[in-house]
Amino acid sequence: MKQEATRAHAGIRQIADALGVSIGTVDRALHGREGVSAKTRERVLKMSRRLDYSPNVAARNLKLNRHFRVGVFLPEQIASFFDPLRAGIRAAAHAGAGAPMEILFHSYPRLREGDIEAMEANNWRQFDGIILAPGNPSRLTAICQTAQQENKPLVYVATDAGRTHRLSSVAIESAISGGIAAELLGQVVPSSQSVVVITGDLKILDHAEKLRGFAASLATIAQHHTMLPAVQSHESAKTAHNATLALLRKHPDLGGIYVNTANSMPVIRALEESAKLGKVKVIATDLFPEMVHQIESGHVFATLHQRPFTQGRMAFEILARYLVGGASPKNSIRLAPHIVLRSNLPLFLDALEPGPEELHRAAIK
């Protein structure tokens, strides 16, 4: 024990000497205590990583019987994506985090609608750490600055928020997902026909990156295809349905659609109403019970599964490891999408994300 304490003290002294500050300043910065400016804390943390110093925060928390409160702020729409993501968070918490964790879930209508209001209404500063899907990067600036000053970790999930301060982010490889969709459509849609991306909101980084990847890949791999202007549905089922109907009327020769969010069922219904289902090639996003039938019947050529359950699980694990043990994660974690076709669909059915009933039971437990 004496040797461990001596090594820890030596490590703090080495950081202090390297930065020209006191040992007390380094100790306060490493343990998130008051009396240190955000700039100095960042310098200390950066130097500690450089010197490969890791304080034994886990042992300290265990000794103090520390209890953590985690706030989770996620949209209600689209449920087929965000409900499995919540289930992933619950599953990771149930597996154990090394310290008692209280998780409080809060919802708001959809990405870019009500997120900041939900955080403020539920006193986000009460939490030791926060998981959120950032839809409004510019409006998050003030919250991120406060969180940084108070050494309160934020973990983004499903999308990122540009240059705002956060501990880490977990999301799919958005640009690559878009590129895969373009390559698939380029193979199955005749060059005489046009293709289009139906997205959510292009102010959301994930949606914009998928569109960018799609356009770049199409220009490289399938130059002879005409790409129509992207259609924004703002994650509204009604908007997606009506916009698709209008699109099909205006472009009767449309050959392919890439729906780059999980809001694909309204698009499929519009295709069915227009007698275009199965004729227009569709690349969808994510895998859920309704999508399984569409793939089996050939109405959807492929779907790019974003693995929301895994995203939720990883986001919680990153936050818990930081809170309990002080582990610094990678700045961003990007998952490869799973390409689901009719031929390999059976491989994914056993691991299909939980449906609403299973999710309800998990919430009760």
C-alpha positions, -999 to +999 in steps of 0.1 A: +000+000+000+028+024+009+045+017-024+013+024-044+007+056-025+043+067-031+040+060-069+007+080-070+023+109-052+053+108-075+030+108-105+012+139-092+045+156-085+058+148-120+027+164-135+030+194-112+067+199-121+060+196-158+033+223-157+048+245-131+018+243-107+013+230-072+006+194-062-026+205-047-038+220-080-030+188-098-048+167-072-079+190-074-079+188-112-076+150-114-104+145-089-128+170-102-128+193-072-134+230-071-107+257-071-093+249-106-101+267-138-113+248-168-081+257-187-058+245-159-079+213-155-076+206-192-038+211-191-035+187-161-056+160-177-037+164-210-003+161-192-016+131-171-025+113-203+009+122-218+027+108-188+004+078-187-007+086-151-040+072-139-053+080-104-069+051-085-103+067-087-121+034-085-106+025-051-114+060-039-150+057-050-153+023-034-140+036-001-164+065-001-193+042-013-199+067-041-233+067-058-237+081-093-267+096-110-268+094-148-292+114-169-302+101-204-318+125-228-331+109-260-359+115-286-392+097-286-391+096-324-380+073-341-389+046-316-376+018-337-341+032-332-342+050-299-361+023-279-334-003-286-308+023-278-324+028-244-325-010-240-287-011-246-282+014-218-303-006-194-286-038-203-252-023-197-263-009-164-278-042-153-245-059-161-229-038-134-207-006-135-185-011-105-205+014-084-241+020-077-257+039-107-291+056-108-303+061-143-330+086-151-344+086-187-359+118-201-375+122-236-384+149-260-403+148-293-375+143-319-340+153-328-336+191-328-370+196-311-371+200-274-337+186-263-323+217-246-357+224-230-358+188-216-323+191-202-331+225-185-365+214-172-350+183-156-320+202-141-293+185-161-266+198-137-279+174-109-263+145-128-228+132-124-228+123-162-251+126-191-258+106-223-276+125-250-283+126-288-272+161-298-296+175-324-288+212-318-250+217-318-252+255-317-277+255-288-256+230-269-226+254-266-236+270-233-245+236-217-212+221-229-192+251-215-208+247-181-203+209-181-166+214-189-162+240-161-178+215-136-159+185-150-192+169-158-188+143-186-212+142-216-213+112-239-230+117-273-248+089-290-264+083-324-248+115-338-221+141-329-221+178-324-192+193-342-167+211-319-187+211-287-169+197-256-178+161-247-161+131-232-168+109-262-193+101-289-207+068-302-223+066-336-223+047-369-198+055-396-222+079-413-203+089-445-194+052-451-231+042-446-240+067-473-213+054-496-225+018-492-260+028-501-249+046-532-228+017-543-257-008-538-281+014-557-256+019-584-255-018-590-293-024-591-307+008-606-304+013-644-282+043-653-312+059-671-331+063-639-326+088-611-320+082-574-327+103-543-319+105-506-348+109-481-332+122-449-343+136-415-328+170-410-295+181-427-286+203-397-280+170-378-244+158-384-253+122-389-278+129-416-256+154-434-226+130-434-247+102-448-258+124-477-222+136-483-210+100-484-238+090-507-231+118-532-194+113-532-197+075-538-223+079-565-201+104-583-172+080-582-189+046-587-221+054-606-214+086-625-243+080-650-270+082-624-288+114-617-291+123-581-321+144-572-321+170-544-324+154-510-358+154-493-359+163-456-386+146-435-375+161-402-382+126-387-420+132-392-439+101-405-465+124-421-439+146-438-420+116-451-452+100-465-464+131-482-430+141-496-425+107-511-459+108-528-450+142-543-416+129-553-431+099-572-456+121-590-429+146-601-404+118-611-423+088-624-390+073-636-374+073-602-352+042-599-339+042-563-344+057-528-320+057-499-338+064-466-309+074-444-328+073-411-350+047-395-381+066-407-386+043-437-420+028-432-439+060-443-418+060-475-427+023-481-464+030-476-462+059-501-445+035-526-473+010-521-500+036-526-484+047-558-480+011-571-442+015-571-434-009-543-409-034-555-403-014-587-383+014-571-352+000-554-350+009-517-321+010-493-334+015-458-318+021-424-319-002-394-336-035-387-369-040-368-399-063-371-417-043-398-385-041-418-379-079-418-411-085-438-401-057-463-368-074-469-382-109-471-408-098-497-382-079-518-398-045-513-366-033-496-334-044-514-312-038-483-310-021-450-280-006-432-283-015-396-269+011-372-269-012-342-287+011-317-286-015-289-248-017-292-245+021-294-265+025-261-245-002-244-212+013-254-222+048-245-231+038-209-200+016-205-178+046-216-195+069-191-195+044-163-158+036-167-150+073-166-171+080-135-160+050-115-124+046-126-114+078-143-107+060-176-103+084-205-120+069-237-113+076-273-126+110-284-151+093-308-161+057-315-176+048-349-193+015-356-194-002-390-230-006-403-243-041-408-255-047-444-287-068-443-299-084-475-326-111-481-298-136-484-282-130-450-313-118-431-316-151-411-282-143-395-297-112-379-331-125-368-319-141-335-301-108-326-330-086-336-333-056-313-361-061-287-396-051-297-419-027-278-432-055-254-398-067-245-386-032-240-415-025-217-407-056-197-370-045-195-381-011-182-402-027-155-373-049-144 
